[in-house]
Amino acid sequence: MSVWCPISGPASDYSKRTMASDQIAFMDQLGFEHFGVIGHDRCIMANKSKGTWYVSFELPRGKRKRVRATKTFPNELEAKKFARAKLTETLNVSAGTLNPHLPKRTIAATQMLEWLEEPDEA
């Protein structure tokens, strides 16, 4: 296994879109047509959001420039409403809390129906 971490500019200007473009260009230069990416939350971007919950979902295959999208919400109730609506389009929906919200929650796609049945946070 190899790990590469390309950076094209100052961290303050380094958006997720720029990161993705850099990774694709870098892998193209190495000759890879297909590759996997594992990432993590950079926290600084999450702190810019006014939301404390997120819902991530798969985009329809024929109309997408990227595989997934994520939307943030001010509370769990709003996140659940959105997740329910997305489940009518795709089963690939996950959710969770953004830093610094505590307790930290991550709801995998396989746990989505259970989470939707839980009472909302106060």
NORDA-V904363 format. One line per field, one symbol per residue. phi: phi as a letter, one per 30 degrees, with the letter a starting at -180 (. if undefined). A space follows every 50 residues. Layout:
phi=???
//
This chain:
phi=.bbbbdbcaeedccddddeddddddddeddjcdbacbcbbddhedddddd dcbbbcbddeddbccbdbbbbcbdadedddeddeddddcadcbbalccdc ebddbbcdedcedddddddddd
//
